[in-house]
Amino acid sequence: MKLDVIKLDGGKAGSIDLDDALFGLEPRADILHRVVRWQRARAQAGTHSTLGKSDVSYSTKKIYRQKGTGGARHGSRKAPTFRHGGTYKGPVPRSHAHDLPKKFRALGLCHALSAKAGAGQLVILDGLDIKEARTAVVAKAAKELGWKRVLIIDGAAVNADFARAAANVEGIDLLPSIGANVYDILRRDTLVLTRAAVEALQARLGKGDVK
């Protein structure tokens, strides 16, 4: 697959050959769904908690005699049937993460890249070098290029000047190539890759390595 390469000012900067194994697949929703679920499960805090019968603060004295009251038999005010009593089998802090094979995660990333390429939502940039590291410059460039909700992926290290200038521009997310992931790619309308990002992703996914 061959795509045109542009500059931040909209000018042309040649073309680039993209690996069909990464950008030319037929996207499968089931693969993308599994990888996104894996990502979101890992991101879930899992800090939900409640007090059980042994955690609430009450006296352990038997509240009334066992028989002869005409009511149910109770031995503790901490029982779940009482107000402010402990919760029976309530949520406890835990991890929601589950395993997903590394090769499957790499495949999911390839399908996400292919989905953007197939939908015409993939843009290749020559680089992120800008003359002035100013928010107004980046905002103007994004507006002229028609970028509203965009994810920009750079090489191994993100261009510091561009990152500083784009920090306050609404709708622009910036990641290094190692941070490329299925969820962030799919949730944005446009995916922008620099030449360095394309080289890094092709080297990374060509070996089936994903983190």
PyMOL commands that set and color helices and strands:
alter all, ss='L'
color gray80, all
select helices_A, chain A and resi 20-23+29-43+102-118+135-145+160-166+177-179+182-186+195-206
alter helices_A, ss='H'
color red, helices_A
select strands_A, chain A and resi 2-6+12-17+122-125+150-153+172-175+190-194
alter strands_A, ss='S'
color yellow, strands_A
deselect
rebuild
show_as cartoon
